[in-house]
Amino acid sequence: MSASTPSKALILHGAKDLRLETRDIPAPSGNEVQLAIRATGLCGSDLHYYTHGRNGDFVVRSPMALGHESSGLVTAVGPDVKTLKPGDRVALEVGLPCRTCIYCAADRYNLCSNMRFRSSAKSFPHLDGTLMQFTNHPEDMCHRLPDSVSFAGGALAEPLAVCLHAIRRSHPPTSEEAALAKSLNEESAAMIFGAGAIGLLLATALATSQHFTSIVIADIDARRLQVAESLGLGLKTYLIERSATPSPPKDAPQEEQTAYAMKTAQETANKIKEAHKIPNGFARVYECTGVPPCVQAGIYIAAPGGVLVQVGMGAPILTLHHGAAMLREVDVIGVFRYDKHAYPAAIKLLENETFKRVEDKIVTHRVKLAEEGQGERAFTLAGKGVDEEGVPVVKVMIEG
């Protein structure tokens, strides 16, 4: 085995400063496997780093490869590897926990304070992401892909794991509870804000594995809602329109701005409930945008005793009507990545025939990693609603 393998890599040096460079990847050691990366999907955090040189409080302080939704082919193995061999196809789980703290012991390693996550600037020195031709990764964080799952499908395992973790955190209605609701002519419905990749994957997971009487997905982009309708899952959609009431000026008192935001959120919630004839609200609400008006509307649109699950990462501080949640016992639950059980469940679900069909709808654009200028094009596409020909952009996949 040679000492190192040359690898093309897309390296971010600062905001909108993305360079195609060559990195030397050492031979895998210990329990590492070396992988030829075949597909990496771009997500919102990648786009924030590319556009602003930061993602919230996490600032890029040295050149770093982005990308963490990945799959690849094992090309070499370290001396301590026991279960994988060259030629195996895998999905990469790129969070590296400490494995010794109380959260790791409880299988909630997404909460590990010593977690190092590839492509995140939270820790320093940064840990490179997977936008490269070759990389080394721990064996136990590589999940073998069934033959029926494509490399692009394997790259979707990461966002799907987020969705499955959100579903588990929401404690969705059982089949018995859904049957009881139906017998009482009540809806046990799910509401999703956001028809991006996460929202569409979440809707697919709900439709194929849960017992809701109906699933509604809302967005401000009619073209994305058309994608949702084309999935063949019987999803209902709602186009969120801007409020006809002029918003208060930016220098208006905070009380006036808050009152306007709450009134608008309640109006949006009421319109959706009325449009889909669900007067009591939705049993589970999954907020996948992080946009304050959608989070605020989620409080009002949840049924009494319902759950609002915050999946989208948005404004760190926002105003919510706490009383509207408290008096109706609406639980507000946060989601951060996924726990230890999510990846195996995601890969099992990807074998479902429905997901094979949905993959083609969600992965709308593919570019080649090693072609000069294609990295910038991929990130530019990911930041737009449509491409140069007017095709909606949902998920951009960079392929090796």
Secondary structure as UniProt FT lines:
FT   STRAND          4..14
FT   TURN            15..16
FT   STRAND          17..26
FT   TURN            30..31
FT   STRAND          32..41
FT   HELIX           44..52
FT   STRAND          54..55
FT   TURN            56..57
FT   STRAND          58..59
FT   STRAND          64..65
FT   STRAND          69..77
FT   TURN            79..80
FT   TURN            86..87
FT   STRAND          89..92
FT   STRAND          95..96
FT   HELIX           102..105
FT   TURN            106..107
FT   HELIX           109..111
FT   TURN            113..114
FT   STRAND          116..117
FT   TURN            118..119
FT   STRAND          134..138
FT   HELIX           139..141
FT   STRAND          142..144
FT   TURN            147..148
FT   HELIX           151..155
FT   HELIX           157..170
FT   HELIX           175..183
FT   TURN            184..185
FT   STRAND          189..193
FT   HELIX           197..209
FT   STRAND          214..219
FT   HELIX           222..230
FT   STRAND          236..239
FT   TURN            250..251
FT   HELIX           254..275
FT   TURN            276..277
FT   TURN            279..280
FT   STRAND          282..287
FT   HELIX           292..301
FT   STRAND          302..310
FT   HELIX           322..326
FT   TURN            327..329
FT   STRAND          331..334
FT   TURN            340..341
FT   HELIX           342..350
FT   HELIX           353..362
FT   STRAND          363..368
FT   TURN            369..370
FT   TURN            372..373
FT   HELIX           374..382
FT   TURN            388..389
FT   STRAND          395..399
//
